[in-house]
């Protein structure tokens, strides 16, 4: 059986705070294993979860968009 990761290890792996990992667990946003009162994580599932949340550019997203009007007022181009 693979070694399970702690919330601290996951936070170090993802470079986020431990409290963020626990918040994701509370919201059931991240895959985890509950062993009694312990929360653990499977490393391959964490990598898959990150991959599934990766946003890739679309061909239509490469077109330049005009600046937002509210930003233009604050930061005029000329």
N, CA, C and O atoms as a GROMACS GRO file, in nm:
protein
  312
    1UNK      N    1   0.085  -0.119   0.000
    1UNK     CA    2   0.000   0.000   0.000
    1UNK      C    3   0.089   0.124   0.000
    1UNK      O    4   0.194   0.127   0.064
    2UNK      N    5   0.044   0.226  -0.073
    2UNK     CA    6   0.120   0.350  -0.082
    2UNK      C    7   0.113   0.428   0.050
    2UNK      O    8   0.018   0.414   0.126
    3UNK      N    9   0.215   0.507   0.074
    3UNK     CA   10   0.220   0.590   0.193
    3UNK      C   11   0.125   0.708   0.176
    3UNK      O   12   0.123   0.771   0.071
    4UNK      N   13   0.048   0.737   0.279
    4UNK     CA   14  -0.046   0.848   0.275
    4UNK      C   15   0.020   0.975   0.326
    4UNK      O   16   0.107   0.970   0.413
    5UNK      N   17  -0.021   1.088   0.272
    5UNK     CA   18   0.035   1.217   0.310
    5UNK      C   19  -0.051   1.284   0.417
    5UNK      O   20  -0.172   1.263   0.423
    6UNK      N   21   0.014   1.364   0.501
    6UNK     CA   22  -0.058   1.444   0.600
    6UNK      C   23  -0.098   1.577   0.535
    6UNK      O   24  -0.054   1.609   0.425
    7UNK      N   25  -0.182   1.652   0.604
    7UNK     CA   26  -0.222   1.784   0.554
    7UNK      C   27  -0.100   1.875   0.544
    7UNK      O   28  -0.092   1.956   0.451
    8UNK      N   29  -0.008   1.863   0.636
    8UNK     CA   30   0.114   1.945   0.631
    8UNK      C   31   0.196   1.911   0.507
    8UNK      O   32   0.247   2.000   0.440
    9UNK      N   33   0.210   1.783   0.477
    9UNK     CA   34   0.286   1.741   0.359
    9UNK      C   35   0.219   1.791   0.231
    9UNK      O   36   0.288   1.835   0.138
   10UNK      N   37   0.087   1.784   0.225
   10UNK     CA   38   0.013   1.833   0.108
   10UNK      C   39   0.031   1.985   0.095
   10UNK      O   40   0.048   2.037  -0.016
   11UNK      N   41   0.027   2.055   0.208
   11UNK     CA   42   0.045   2.200   0.203
   11UNK      C   43   0.184   2.236   0.152
   11UNK      O   44   0.199   2.332   0.077
   12UNK      N   45   0.285   2.161   0.192
   12UNK     CA   46   0.421   2.185   0.144
   12UNK      C   47   0.432   2.151  -0.005
   12UNK      O   48   0.499   2.222  -0.080
   13UNK      N   49   0.368   2.043  -0.046
   13UNK     CA   50   0.371   2.002  -0.186
   13UNK      C   51   0.306   2.106  -0.276
   13UNK      O   52   0.357   2.136  -0.384
   14UNK      N   53   0.194   2.161  -0.232
   14UNK     CA   54   0.119   2.258  -0.312
   14UNK      C   55   0.157   2.403  -0.282
   14UNK      O   56   0.108   2.496  -0.347
   15UNK      N   57   0.243   2.422  -0.183
   15UNK     CA   58   0.288   2.555  -0.143
   15UNK      C   59   0.171   2.644  -0.101
   15UNK      O   60   0.159   2.758  -0.147
   16UNK      N   61   0.086   2.590  -0.014
   16UNK     CA   62  -0.024   2.665   0.045
   16UNK      C   63  -0.020   2.644   0.196
   16UNK      O   64   0.055   2.560   0.245
   17UNK      N   65  -0.098   2.720   0.268
   17UNK     CA   66  -0.104   2.705   0.414
   17UNK      C   67  -0.177   2.576   0.450
   17UNK      O   68  -0.263   2.529   0.375
   18UNK      N   69  -0.142   2.520   0.565
   18UNK     CA   70  -0.210   2.400   0.614
   18UNK      C   71  -0.358   2.430   0.633
   18UNK      O   72  -0.443   2.344   0.605
   19UNK      N   73  -0.390   2.550   0.679
   19UNK     CA   74  -0.531   2.586   0.699
   19UNK      C   75  -0.609   2.584   0.567
   19UNK      O   76  -0.729   2.556   0.566
   20UNK      N   77  -0.542   2.615   0.457
   20UNK     CA   78  -0.607   2.609   0.326
   20UNK      C   79  -0.642   2.466   0.291
   20UNK      O   80  -0.751   2.439   0.240
   21UNK      N   81  -0.551   2.373   0.318
   21UNK     CA   82  -0.577   2.231   0.292
   21UNK      C   83  -0.697   2.185   0.374
   21UNK      O   84  -0.785   2.116   0.322
   22UNK      N   85  -0.701   2.222   0.503
   22UNK     CA   86  -0.814   2.182   0.588
   22UNK      C   87  -0.944   2.247   0.541
   22UNK      O   88  -1.051   2.186   0.552
   23UNK      N   89  -0.936   2.369   0.488
   23UNK     CA   90  -1.056   2.434   0.434
   23UNK      C   91  -1.107   2.358   0.313
   23UNK      O   92  -1.228   2.338   0.299
   24UNK      N   93  -1.016   2.313   0.225
   24UNK     CA   94  -1.055   2.233   0.109
   24UNK      C   95  -1.120   2.102   0.154
   24UNK      O   96  -1.217   2.057   0.093
   25UNK      N   97  -1.067   2.042   0.260
   25UNK     CA   98  -1.125   1.918   0.313
   25UNK      C   99  -1.266   1.946   0.364
   25UNK      O  100  -1.360   1.872   0.334
   26UNK      N  101  -1.281   2.052   0.441
   26UNK     CA  102  -1.411   2.089   0.497
   26UNK      C  103  -1.515   2.109   0.386
   26UNK      O  104  -1.630   2.067   0.399
   27UNK      N  105  -1.471   2.173   0.276
   27UNK     CA  106  -1.562   2.198   0.164
   27UNK      C  107  -1.570   2.080   0.067
   27UNK      O  108  -1.642   2.086  -0.033
   28UNK      N  109  -1.497   1.972   0.098
   28UNK     CA  110  -1.491   1.853   0.012
   28UNK      C  111  -1.446   1.890  -0.129
   28UNK      O  112  -1.498   1.838  -0.227
   29UNK      N  113  -1.348   1.981  -0.136
   29UNK     CA  114  -1.296   2.027  -0.263
   29UNK      C  115  -1.174   1.947  -0.307
   29UNK      O  116  -1.135   1.953  -0.423
   30UNK      N  117  -1.113   1.874  -0.216
   30UNK     CA  118  -0.990   1.799  -0.244
   30UNK      C  119  -1.013   1.653  -0.202
   30UNK      O  120  -1.078   1.628  -0.100
   31UNK      N  121  -0.960   1.557  -0.277
   31UNK     CA  122  -0.979   1.417  -0.238
   31UNK      C  123  -0.896   1.384  -0.113
   31UNK      O  124  -0.780   1.422  -0.103
   32UNK      N  125  -0.959   1.314  -0.020
   32UNK     CA  126  -0.890   1.276   0.104
   32UNK      C  127  -0.944   1.146   0.157
   32UNK      O  128  -1.049   1.097   0.114
   33UNK      N  129  -0.869   1.089   0.251
   33UNK     CA  130  -0.908   0.964   0.317
   33UNK      C  131  -0.925   0.996   0.465
   33UNK      O  132  -0.841   1.064   0.524
   34UNK      N  133  -1.032   0.949   0.524
   34UNK     CA  134  -1.054   0.970   0.667
   34UNK      C  135  -1.034   0.837   0.738
   34UNK      O  136  -1.104   0.739   0.711
   35UNK      N  137  -0.939   0.835   0.830
   35UNK     CA  138  -0.909   0.716   0.911
   35UNK      C  139  -0.941   0.751   1.054
   35UNK      O  140  -0.857   0.806   1.126
   36UNK      N  141  -1.063   0.719   1.097
   36UNK     CA  142  -1.106   0.762   1.230
   36UNK      C  143  -1.116   0.914   1.229
   36UNK      O  144  -1.197   0.971   1.156
   37UNK      N  145  -1.032   0.978   1.312
   37UNK     CA  146  -1.030   1.124   1.316
   37UNK      C  147  -0.918   1.183   1.231
   37UNK      O  148  -0.905   1.305   1.222
   38UNK      N  149  -0.838   1.099   1.170
   38UNK     CA  150  -0.724   1.145   1.091
   38UNK      C  151  -0.763   1.171   0.946
   38UNK      O  152  -0.843   1.097   0.888
   39UNK      N  153  -0.706   1.275   0.890
   39UNK     CA  154  -0.725   1.308   0.749
   39UNK      C  155  -0.592   1.279   0.679
   39UNK      O  156  -0.487   1.328   0.721
   40UNK      N  157  -0.598   1.200   0.572
   40UNK     CA  158  -0.478   1.168   0.495
   40UNK      C  159  -0.510   1.182   0.347
   40UNK      O  160  -0.626   1.188   0.307
   41UNK      N  161  -0.405   1.187   0.266
   41UNK     CA  162  -0.419   1.212   0.124
   41UNK      C  163  -0.334   1.114   0.045
   41UNK      O  164  -0.223   1.079   0.087
   42UNK      N  165  -0.385   1.069  -0.070
   42UNK     CA  166  -0.310   0.984  -0.161
   42UNK      C  167  -0.240   1.073  -0.262
   42UNK      O  168  -0.304   1.153  -0.331
   43UNK      N  169  -0.108   1.060  -0.271
   43UNK     CA  170  -0.030   1.148  -0.357
   43UNK      C  171  -0.076   1.146  -0.503
   43UNK      O  172  -0.090   1.253  -0.563
   44UNK      N  173  -0.101   1.028  -0.563
   44UNK     CA  174  -0.148   1.029  -0.703
   44UNK      C  175  -0.281   1.103  -0.720
   44UNK      O  176  -0.303   1.168  -0.822
   45UNK      N  177  -0.369   1.092  -0.621
   45UNK     CA  178  -0.498   1.162  -0.630
   45UNK      C  179  -0.480   1.312  -0.620
   45UNK      O  180  -0.553   1.388  -0.684
   46UNK      N  181  -0.383   1.357  -0.541
   46UNK     CA  182  -0.355   1.500  -0.530
   46UNK      C  183  -0.304   1.552  -0.664
   46UNK      O  184  -0.347   1.658  -0.710
   47UNK      N  185  -0.211   1.477  -0.727
   47UNK     CA  186  -0.160   1.518  -0.858
   47UNK      C  187  -0.272   1.522  -0.962
   47UNK      O  188  -0.277   1.613  -1.044
   48UNK      N  189  -0.359   1.424  -0.958
   48UNK     CA  190  -0.472   1.420  -1.052
   48UNK      C  191  -0.566   1.539  -1.026
   48UNK      O  192  -0.615   1.601  -1.120
   49UNK      N  193  -0.590   1.568  -0.900
   49UNK     CA  194  -0.676   1.681  -0.862
   49UNK      C  195  -0.618   1.813  -0.914
   49UNK      O  196  -0.691   1.896  -0.968
   50UNK      N  197  -0.488   1.831  -0.898
   50UNK     CA  198  -0.423   1.952  -0.949
   50UNK      C  199  -0.436   1.959  -1.101
   50UNK      O  200  -0.469   2.063  -1.157
   51UNK      N  201  -0.411   1.847  -1.167
   51UNK     CA  202  -0.421   1.843  -1.314
   51UNK      C  203  -0.564   1.876  -1.359
   51UNK      O  204  -0.582   1.946  -1.459
   52UNK      N  205  -0.663   1.826  -1.287
   52UNK     CA  206  -0.802   1.851  -1.327
   52UNK      C  207  -0.844   1.996  -1.302
   52UNK      O  208  -0.945   2.042  -1.357
   53UNK      N  209  -0.767   2.069  -1.221
   53UNK     CA  210  -0.797   2.210  -1.195
   53UNK      C  211  -0.706   2.305  -1.273
   53UNK      O  212  -0.707   2.426  -1.252
   54UNK      N  213  -0.628   2.249  -1.364
   54UNK     CA  214  -0.540   2.330  -1.446
   54UNK      C  215  -0.620   2.391  -1.561
   54UNK      O  216  -0.689   2.320  -1.634
   55UNK      N  217  -0.610   2.521  -1.576
   55UNK     CA  218  -0.682   2.590  -1.682
   55UNK      C  219  -0.587   2.611  -1.798
   55UNK      O  220  -0.480   2.670  -1.783
   56UNK      N  221  -0.627   2.562  -1.912
   56UNK     CA  222  -0.545   2.572  -2.032
   56UNK      C  223  -0.603   2.678  -2.125
   56UNK      O  224  -0.725   2.693  -2.133
   57UNK      N  225  -0.518   2.752  -2.194
   57UNK     CA  226  -0.570   2.854  -2.285
   57UNK      C  227  -0.641   2.790  -2.403
   57UNK      O  228  -0.600   2.686  -2.453
   58UNK      N  229  -0.747   2.854  -2.445
   58UNK     CA  230  -0.819   2.806  -2.562
   58UNK      C  231  -0.779   2.891  -2.682
   58UNK      O  232  -0.735   3.005  -2.665
   59UNK      N  233  -0.792   2.838  -2.803
   59UNK     CA  234  -0.756   2.918  -2.921
   59UNK      C  235  -0.831   3.051  -2.927
   59UNK      O  236  -0.774   3.152  -2.968
   60UNK      N  237  -0.958   3.051  -2.888
   60UNK     CA  238  -1.035   3.176  -2.892
   60UNK      C  239  -0.992   3.271  -2.782
   60UNK      O  240  -1.016   3.391  -2.791
   61UNK      N  241  -0.928   3.219  -2.677
   61UNK     CA  242  -0.884   3.302  -2.567
   61UNK      C  243  -0.756   3.378  -2.598
   61UNK      O  244  -0.711   3.459  -2.517
   62UNK      N  245  -0.696   3.353  -2.715
   62UNK     CA  246  -0.572   3.419  -2.751
   62UNK      C  247  -0.593   3.556  -2.813
   62UNK      O  248  -0.497   3.632  -2.830
   63UNK      N  249  -0.716   3.588  -2.848
   63UNK     CA  250  -0.745   3.718  -2.908
   63UNK      C  251  -0.735   3.827  -2.801
   63UNK      O  252  -0.773   3.806  -2.686
   64UNK      N  253  -0.684   3.941  -2.841
   64UNK     CA  254  -0.673   4.054  -2.748
   64UNK      C  255  -0.813   4.108  -2.719
   64UNK      O  256  -0.894   4.128  -2.809
   65UNK      N  257  -0.838   4.132  -2.593
   65UNK     CA  258  -0.967   4.189  -2.554
   65UNK      C  259  -0.946   4.337  -2.525
   65UNK      O  260  -0.841   4.376  -2.475
   66UNK      N  261  -1.045   4.419  -2.555
   66UNK     CA  262  -1.032   4.561  -2.522
   66UNK      C  263  -1.030   4.579  -2.370
   66UNK      O  264  -1.092   4.500  -2.299
   67UNK      N  265  -0.961   4.681  -2.320
   67UNK     CA  266  -0.958   4.702  -2.175
   67UNK      C  267  -1.096   4.732  -2.122
   67UNK      O  268  -1.180   4.790  -2.190
   68UNK      N  269  -1.119   4.691  -1.999
   68UNK     CA  270  -1.248   4.719  -1.936
   68UNK      C  271  -1.264   4.868  -1.916
   68UNK      O  272  -1.166   4.939  -1.892
   69UNK      N  273  -1.386   4.917  -1.926
   69UNK     CA  274  -1.411   5.060  -1.916
   69UNK      C  275  -1.377   5.113  -1.777
   69UNK      O  276  -1.325   5.224  -1.764
   70UNK      N  277  -1.406   5.035  -1.672
   70UNK     CA  278  -1.377   5.083  -1.538
   70UNK      C  279  -1.227   5.094  -1.514
   70UNK      O  280  -1.183   5.179  -1.436
   71UNK      N  281  -1.148   5.010  -1.580
   71UNK     CA  282  -1.003   5.018  -1.568
   71UNK      C  283  -0.951   5.135  -1.649
   71UNK      O  284  -0.857   5.203  -1.606
   72UNK      N  285  -1.010   5.160  -1.766
   72UNK     CA  286  -0.968   5.272  -1.850
   72UNK      C  287  -0.985   5.405  -1.776
   72UNK      O  288  -0.902   5.495  -1.791
   73UNK      N  289  -1.091   5.419  -1.697
   73UNK     CA  290  -1.113   5.543  -1.624
   73UNK      C  291  -1.005   5.564  -1.518
   73UNK      O  292  -0.959   5.676  -1.498
   74UNK      N  293  -0.966   5.456  -1.451
   74UNK     CA  294  -0.864   5.467  -1.346
   74UNK      C  295  -0.724   5.482  -1.404
   74UNK      O  296  -0.640   5.553  -1.348
   75UNK      N  297  -0.698   5.415  -1.515
   75UNK     CA  298  -0.565   5.415  -1.576
   75UNK      C  299  -0.576   5.449  -1.725
   75UNK      O  300  -0.569   5.360  -1.809
   76UNK      N  301  -0.594   5.575  -1.757
   76UNK     CA  302  -0.608   5.610  -1.899
   76UNK      C  303  -0.480   5.579  -1.977
   76UNK      O  304  -0.370   5.592  -1.925
   77UNK      N  305  -0.498   5.536  -2.102
   77UNK     CA  306  -0.384   5.497  -2.185
   77UNK      C  307  -0.308   5.617  -2.239
   77UNK      O  308  -0.190   5.605  -2.270
   78UNK      N  309  -0.372   5.731  -2.250
   78UNK     CA  310  -0.300   5.848  -2.304
   78UNK      C  311  -0.300   5.962  -2.206
   78UNK      O  312  -0.244   6.068  -2.235
   0.00000   0.00000   0.00000
